[in-house]
Amino acid sequence: MRTLVTLGFLLLSVLPSVAQRPTVSLLQLLATPEKFDGQVVRFQGVANLAFEENAIYLSKEHWKHGVTSCGRRLDISEELAESRKWATGRYMVVEGTFSKDDRGHMGLYMGAIKDIKLFTLYEMVSPEQLKEGDTKNGSGGNR
């Protein structure tokens, strides 16, 4: 019983910090970048992981057509990008610090996400897919 009470207090102490993270839409970052500059933000979008083009886009159409004005640069290492190649073209959840002034390679993007703390698949994955190691849903590695 004492263990359950202790566990309950630990969970309650963590919840406020999680709840304080701003969850925004990528559209909000596009429309009002100054409002989020320097803040830790969490949002989802379509990832693109390629040499000098690590970014996240508003939609699959923007990603497919390379509309960089509707994307934000992802400041991640080449090693991480290489290990997450399967994420390209998929909706991902990203959490990191937004910088409105970082325009990326050749000034293509209107801001960047730095100090990335979370980069994970947004799509729902069934327990059966996890058991089978379904790589197309990101649970089994590179594609």
Long-range contacts (C-beta under 8 A, 24 or more apart in sequence): 21-95, 26-56, 26-57, 26-58, 26-72, 27-58, 29-72, 29-98, 29-111, 30-58, 30-69, 30-70, 30-72, 30-110, 33-98, 33-100, 33-110, 33-111, 34-100, 36-98, 36-100, 37-98, 37-99, 37-100, 37-101, 38-97, 38-98, 38-99, 39-97, 39-98, 40-95, 40-96, 40-97, 40-98, 40-115, 40-117, 41-95, 41-96, 41-97, 41-98, 41-113, 42-93, 42-94, 42-95, 42-118, 43-93, 43-94, 44-91, 44-92, 44-93, 44-94, 44-122, 45-71, 45-72, 45-91, 45-92, 45-94, 46-89, 46-90, 46-91, 46-92, 47-74, 47-84, 47-87, 47-88, 47-89, 47-90, 47-91, 47-92, 47-94, 47-119, 48-88, 48-89, 49-74, 49-76, 49-81, 49-82, 49-84, 49-85, 49-87, 49-88, 50-81, 50-88, 51-78, 52-104, 52-105, 53-105, 53-108, 54-81, 55-104, 55-109, 56-92, 56-94, 56-113, 60-89, 63-89, 68-108, 68-109, 68-110, 69-110, 71-109, 72-98, 72-109, 72-110, 72-111, 72-112, 72-113, 73-102, 73-103, 73-104, 73-105, 73-108, 73-109, 73-111, 73-112, 73-113, 74-112, 74-113, 74-116, 74-119, 75-102, 75-112, 75-113, 75-114, 75-115, 75-116, 76-116, 76-119, 80-119, 83-142, 84-119, 85-142, 85-143, 86-135, 86-136, 86-138, 86-141, 86-142, 86-143, 87-119, 87-121, 87-138, 90-121, 90-122, 90-123, 90-138, 91-121, 91-122, 91-123, 92-119, 92-120, 92-121, 92-122, 93-118, 93-119, 93-120, 93-121, 93-122, 94-118, 94-119, 95-119
